[in-house]
Amino acid sequence: MLKDDGKKKSSLYTSLMKFLIYISVILTSALVVFMVVYVFVKGIPNISWEMVSTSPSYVSKKVGILPDILNTLYLVIATLVIVLPLGVGAAIYLTEYASNKKIVSVIEYAAETLSGIPSIIYGLVGMLMFSNNMGTCIMAGALTMVIMNLPTIMRTTQESLKTVPNSYREGAFGLGAGKWRVVRTVVLPGCVDGVITGCILSVGRIFGETAALLFTAGFAHLLNGFIDGIASPGATLTVALYVYAKEQGEFGVAFGIAAILMVLTLIINFSTTMVQSFFNKKRS
């Protein structure tokens, strides 16, 4: 009798947990679908070729986000050119060269702390360190983004380096290869998926950042080339969304930009999944 009661309670508990899990999945999926559909329904009708291919004109009140698209591209390129060598180099040192475990743990703890700091603080620090010295410009925003994304690149590369079997290293050492040759020809090719994943995640964070860029990159809608662009103030797509919605009350344009950003985010997430599946198939 007691066994039957115990089985009934266990079965009831299992059913309740399954019900709560299903409800959580349904609510989460519904929220995601609702947000994506809502942004697309409100934003896509406001997107036009003229909007994405021209500069804004305050005289004719014409809306154009081409400078904002190019500023976003300039920011991504400038950030990745700096943060990739730093992040990958730091990960290689911590995983392959560093022998003092205490120093490694301190650096890893510092990186985790950096990844949890609110972006507005990065913006304040970037304004004081970079904007005050080189002026408000895309490059100041890029340097701020470097500090923000360095932990992401470093940690994803580190975790990928740790997945390379030690037998690969030992085999290369047994053939007489030096340390750097082993890292360059054996270890790095085996963790390229982690580097690419970290790069894609960093691009996604750059696309979605607003607060730090308001302090450092500014919000000018100016059309410039790459060299002039990174040395000049400029609004990215997220900053432009804030300006159009908050400062000018152009919610139609804001939703159009939001729809573009949503598409870019979906592409980034899809690219991350495809890269991971490609390298998993390649290893198996």
Secondary structure as GFF3:
##gff-version 3
##sequence-region A 1 284
A	DSSP	alpha_helix	2	43	.	.	.	ID=ss1
A	DSSP	three_ten_helix	44	46	.	.	.	ID=ss2
A	DSSP	alpha_helix	49	53	.	.	.	ID=ss3
A	DSSP	alpha_helix	66	92	.	.	.	ID=ss4
A	DSSP	pi_helix	93	97	.	.	.	ID=ss5
A	DSSP	alpha_helix	101	115	.	.	.	ID=ss6
A	DSSP	alpha_helix	119	126	.	.	.	ID=ss7
A	DSSP	pi_helix	127	131	.	.	.	ID=ss8
A	DSSP	alpha_helix	132	134	.	.	.	ID=ss9
A	DSSP	alpha_helix	138	162	.	.	.	ID=ss10
A	DSSP	alpha_helix	166	174	.	.	.	ID=ss11
A	DSSP	alpha_helix	179	182	.	.	.	ID=ss12
A	DSSP	pi_helix	183	187	.	.	.	ID=ss13
A	DSSP	alpha_helix	188	190	.	.	.	ID=ss14
A	DSSP	alpha_helix	192	208	.	.	.	ID=ss15
A	DSSP	alpha_helix	211	216	.	.	.	ID=ss16
A	DSSP	alpha_helix	226	230	.	.	.	ID=ss17
A	DSSP	alpha_helix	237	242	.	.	.	ID=ss18
A	DSSP	pi_helix	243	247	.	.	.	ID=ss19
A	DSSP	alpha_helix	251	283	.	.	.	ID=ss20
###
